[in-house]
Amino acid sequence: MTDSLLEPSDISSESSDAFSPEFVQCLEAEAELLKAAIADGASPLMAHARTLMWLDSLVKMHAIGLEQSINSKEAPQAAVWSRDLATLEFAMALVQSVKPLES
């Protein structure tokens, strides 16, 4: 993940749900790769592992963004990073609790 995907200076309560074009392109490319891999016979375990890797990367990015906004005393940004981090951590716990079917 590059810094261009993570733009904490642009985060505000109004724009917090907007994604950078680079991030959207990255997600679309990953979706296409996953679709192709499944068509070629990849197992659900592989899809599960890739999901966990993406979630882990996003959790780390948000933790960094939260720390930076706290250090710069930007409460609105910290609140947005904190909210999104909590959501990602919940998603990570949910995905970790799922036992994928083996093919």
CNS distance restraints for C-alpha pairs under 8 A (distance, minus, plus):
assign (resid   1 and name CA) (resid   5 and name CA) 6.76 0.50 0.50
assign (resid   1 and name CA) (resid  57 and name CA) 7.84 0.50 0.50
assign (resid   2 and name CA) (resid   6 and name CA) 7.23 0.50 0.50
assign (resid   3 and name CA) (resid   7 and name CA) 7.03 0.50 0.50
assign (resid   4 and name CA) (resid  20 and name CA) 7.95 0.50 0.50
assign (resid   4 and name CA) (resid  22 and name CA) 7.30 0.50 0.50
assign (resid   5 and name CA) (resid  20 and name CA) 6.19 0.50 0.50
assign (resid   5 and name CA) (resid  22 and name CA) 6.09 0.50 0.50
assign (resid   5 and name CA) (resid  23 and name CA) 5.32 0.50 0.50
assign (resid   6 and name CA) (resid  20 and name CA) 7.96 0.50 0.50
assign (resid   6 and name CA) (resid  61 and name CA) 7.32 0.50 0.50
assign (resid   6 and name CA) (resid  65 and name CA) 7.97 0.50 0.50
assign (resid   7 and name CA) (resid  11 and name CA) 6.91 0.50 0.50
assign (resid   8 and name CA) (resid  65 and name CA) 6.19 0.50 0.50
assign (resid   8 and name CA) (resid  69 and name CA) 7.74 0.50 0.50
assign (resid   8 and name CA) (resid  77 and name CA) 7.44 0.50 0.50
assign (resid  10 and name CA) (resid  15 and name CA) 7.46 0.50 0.50
assign (resid  11 and name CA) (resid  15 and name CA) 5.89 0.50 0.50
assign (resid  11 and name CA) (resid  16 and name CA) 5.42 0.50 0.50
assign (resid  11 and name CA) (resid  77 and name CA) 6.05 0.50 0.50
assign (resid  11 and name CA) (resid  80 and name CA) 7.61 0.50 0.50
assign (resid  12 and name CA) (resid  16 and name CA) 5.52 0.50 0.50
assign (resid  12 and name CA) (resid  76 and name CA) 6.50 0.50 0.50
assign (resid  12 and name CA) (resid  77 and name CA) 5.82 0.50 0.50
assign (resid  12 and name CA) (resid  80 and name CA) 7.19 0.50 0.50
assign (resid  13 and name CA) (resid  76 and name CA) 6.79 0.50 0.50
assign (resid  13 and name CA) (resid  77 and name CA) 7.45 0.50 0.50
assign (resid  13 and name CA) (resid  80 and name CA) 6.56 0.50 0.50
assign (resid  16 and name CA) (resid  80 and name CA) 6.64 0.50 0.50
assign (resid  19 and name CA) (resid  23 and name CA) 6.36 0.50 0.50
assign (resid  19 and name CA) (resid  24 and name CA) 6.52 0.50 0.50
assign (resid  20 and name CA) (resid  24 and name CA) 6.44 0.50 0.50
assign (resid  21 and name CA) (resid  25 and name CA) 6.15 0.50 0.50
assign (resid  22 and name CA) (resid  26 and name CA) 6.11 0.50 0.50
assign (resid  23 and name CA) (resid  27 and name CA) 6.20 0.50 0.50
assign (resid  24 and name CA) (resid  28 and name CA) 6.12 0.50 0.50
assign (resid  25 and name CA) (resid  29 and name CA) 6.08 0.50 0.50
assign (resid  26 and name CA) (resid  30 and name CA) 6.22 0.50 0.50
assign (resid  27 and name CA) (resid  31 and name CA) 6.14 0.50 0.50
assign (resid  28 and name CA) (resid  32 and name CA) 6.28 0.50 0.50
assign (resid  29 and name CA) (resid  33 and name CA) 6.19 0.50 0.50
assign (resid  30 and name CA) (resid  34 and name CA) 6.06 0.50 0.50
assign (resid  31 and name CA) (resid  35 and name CA) 6.06 0.50 0.50
assign (resid  32 and name CA) (resid  36 and name CA) 6.13 0.50 0.50
assign (resid  33 and name CA) (resid  37 and name CA) 6.07 0.50 0.50
assign (resid  34 and name CA) (resid  38 and name CA) 6.13 0.50 0.50
assign (resid  34 and name CA) (resid  47 and name CA) 7.01 0.50 0.50
assign (resid  35 and name CA) (resid  39 and name CA) 6.20 0.50 0.50
assign (resid  36 and name CA) (resid  40 and name CA) 6.20 0.50 0.50
assign (resid  37 and name CA) (resid  41 and name CA) 6.45 0.50 0.50
assign (resid  37 and name CA) (resid  42 and name CA) 5.29 0.50 0.50
assign (resid  38 and name CA) (resid  42 and name CA) 4.62 0.50 0.50
assign (resid  38 and name CA) (resid  43 and name CA) 6.88 0.50 0.50
assign (resid  42 and name CA) (resid  46 and name CA) 6.54 0.50 0.50
assign (resid  42 and name CA) (resid  47 and name CA) 7.86 0.50 0.50
assign (resid  43 and name CA) (resid  47 and name CA) 6.92 0.50 0.50
assign (resid  43 and name CA) (resid 102 and name CA) 6.56 0.50 0.50
assign (resid  43 and name CA) (resid 103 and name CA) 5.74 0.50 0.50
assign (resid  44 and name CA) (resid  48 and name CA) 6.10 0.50 0.50
assign (resid  44 and name CA) (resid 100 and name CA) 6.06 0.50 0.50
assign (resid  44 and name CA) (resid 101 and name CA) 6.23 0.50 0.50
assign (resid  44 and name CA) (resid 102 and name CA) 6.35 0.50 0.50
assign (resid  44 and name CA) (resid 103 and name CA) 6.97 0.50 0.50
assign (resid  45 and name CA) (resid  49 and name CA) 6.09 0.50 0.50
assign (resid  45 and name CA) (resid 100 and name CA) 5.84 0.50 0.50
assign (resid  45 and name CA) (resid 101 and name CA) 7.08 0.50 0.50
assign (resid  45 and name CA) (resid 102 and name CA) 6.51 0.50 0.50
assign (resid  46 and name CA) (resid  50 and name CA) 6.16 0.50 0.50
assign (resid  47 and name CA) (resid  51 and name CA) 6.15 0.50 0.50
assign (resid  48 and name CA) (resid  52 and name CA) 6.31 0.50 0.50
assign (resid  48 and name CA) (resid  95 and name CA) 7.69 0.50 0.50
assign (resid  48 and name CA) (resid 100 and name CA) 6.79 0.50 0.50
assign (resid  49 and name CA) (resid  53 and name CA) 6.23 0.50 0.50
assign (resid  50 and name CA) (resid  54 and name CA) 6.22 0.50 0.50
assign (resid  51 and name CA) (resid  55 and name CA) 6.16 0.50 0.50
assign (resid  51 and name CA) (resid  95 and name CA) 7.91 0.50 0.50
assign (resid  52 and name CA) (resid  56 and name CA) 5.97 0.50 0.50
assign (resid  52 and name CA) (resid  92 and name CA) 6.77 0.50 0.50
assign (resid  52 and name CA) (resid  95 and name CA) 7.11 0.50 0.50
assign (resid  52 and name CA) (resid  96 and name CA) 7.48 0.50 0.50
assign (resid  53 and name CA) (resid  57 and name CA) 6.20 0.50 0.50
assign (resid  54 and name CA) (resid  58 and name CA) 6.19 0.50 0.50
assign (resid  55 and name CA) (resid  59 and name CA) 6.04 0.50 0.50
assign (resid  55 and name CA) (resid  88 and name CA) 6.73 0.50 0.50
assign (resid  55 and name CA) (resid  91 and name CA) 7.68 0.50 0.50
assign (resid  55 and name CA) (resid  92 and name CA) 6.08 0.50 0.50
assign (resid  56 and name CA) (resid  60 and name CA) 6.25 0.50 0.50
assign (resid  56 and name CA) (resid  92 and name CA) 7.39 0.50 0.50
assign (resid  57 and name CA) (resid  61 and name CA) 6.19 0.50 0.50
assign (resid  58 and name CA) (resid  62 and name CA) 6.10 0.50 0.50
assign (resid  58 and name CA) (resid  88 and name CA) 7.33 0.50 0.50
assign (resid  59 and name CA) (resid  63 and name CA) 6.09 0.50 0.50
assign (resid  59 and name CA) (resid  85 and name CA) 6.06 0.50 0.50
assign (resid  59 and name CA) (resid  88 and name CA) 6.09 0.50 0.50
assign (resid  59 and name CA) (resid  89 and name CA) 6.68 0.50 0.50
assign (resid  60 and name CA) (resid  64 and name CA) 6.26 0.50 0.50
assign (resid  61 and name CA) (resid  65 and name CA) 6.23 0.50 0.50
assign (resid  62 and name CA) (resid  66 and name CA) 5.97 0.50 0.50
assign (resid  62 and name CA) (resid  81 and name CA) 5.92 0.50 0.50
assign (resid  62 and name CA) (resid  82 and name CA) 7.74 0.50 0.50
assign (resid  62 and name CA) (resid  84 and name CA) 7.32 0.50 0.50
assign (resid  62 and name CA) (resid  85 and name CA) 5.66 0.50 0.50
assign (resid  63 and name CA) (resid  67 and name CA) 6.13 0.50 0.50
assign (resid  63 and name CA) (resid  81 and name CA) 7.52 0.50 0.50
assign (resid  63 and name CA) (resid  82 and name CA) 7.97 0.50 0.50
assign (resid  63 and name CA) (resid  85 and name CA) 6.77 0.50 0.50
assign (resid  64 and name CA) (resid  68 and name CA) 6.12 0.50 0.50
assign (resid  65 and name CA) (resid  69 and name CA) 6.15 0.50 0.50
assign (resid  65 and name CA) (resid  78 and name CA) 7.78 0.50 0.50
assign (resid  65 and name CA) (resid  81 and name CA) 6.35 0.50 0.50
assign (resid  66 and name CA) (resid  70 and name CA) 6.12 0.50 0.50
assign (resid  66 and name CA) (resid  77 and name CA) 7.57 0.50 0.50
assign (resid  66 and name CA) (resid  78 and name CA) 5.24 0.50 0.50
assign (resid  66 and name CA) (resid  81 and name CA) 5.11 0.50 0.50
assign (resid  66 and name CA) (resid  82 and name CA) 6.24 0.50 0.50
assign (resid  67 and name CA) (resid  71 and name CA) 6.09 0.50 0.50
assign (resid  67 and name CA) (resid  78 and name CA) 7.80 0.50 0.50
assign (resid  68 and name CA) (resid  72 and name CA) 6.16 0.50 0.50
assign (resid  69 and name CA) (resid  73 and name CA) 6.01 0.50 0.50
assign (resid  69 and name CA) (resid  74 and name CA) 5.20 0.50 0.50
assign (resid  69 and name CA) (resid  75 and name CA) 7.11 0.50 0.50
assign (resid  69 and name CA) (resid  77 and name CA) 5.93 0.50 0.50
assign (resid  69 and name CA) (resid  78 and name CA) 5.17 0.50 0.50
assign (resid  70 and name CA) (resid  74 and name CA) 6.10 0.50 0.50
assign (resid  70 and name CA) (resid  75 and name CA) 6.89 0.50 0.50
assign (resid  70 and name CA) (resid  78 and name CA) 5.87 0.50 0.50
assign (resid  74 and name CA) (resid  78 and name CA) 6.19 0.50 0.50
assign (resid  75 and name CA) (resid  79 and name CA) 6.09 0.50 0.50
assign (resid  76 and name CA) (resid  80 and name CA) 6.43 0.50 0.50
assign (resid  77 and name CA) (resid  81 and name CA) 6.18 0.50 0.50
assign (resid  78 and name CA) (resid  82 and name CA) 5.89 0.50 0.50
assign (resid  79 and name CA) (resid  83 and name CA) 6.06 0.50 0.50
assign (resid  80 and name CA) (resid  84 and name CA) 6.20 0.50 0.50
assign (resid  81 and name CA) (resid  85 and name CA) 5.89 0.50 0.50
assign (resid  82 and name CA) (resid  86 and name CA) 6.14 0.50 0.50
assign (resid  83 and name CA) (resid  87 and name CA) 6.42 0.50 0.50
assign (resid  84 and name CA) (resid  88 and name CA) 6.18 0.50 0.50
assign (resid  85 and name CA) (resid  89 and name CA) 6.06 0.50 0.50
assign (resid  86 and name CA) (resid  90 and name CA) 6.17 0.50 0.50
assign (resid  87 and name CA) (resid  91 and name CA) 6.23 0.50 0.50
assign (resid  88 and name CA) (resid  92 and name CA) 6.05 0.50 0.50
assign (resid  89 and name CA) (resid  93 and name CA) 6.19 0.50 0.50
assign (resid  90 and name CA) (resid  94 and name CA) 6.16 0.50 0.50
assign (resid  91 and name CA) (resid  95 and name CA) 6.13 0.50 0.50
assign (resid  92 and name CA) (resid  96 and name CA) 6.02 0.50 0.50
assign (resid  93 and name CA) (resid  97 and name CA) 6.20 0.50 0.50
assign (resid  94 and name CA) (resid  98 and name CA) 6.68 0.50 0.50
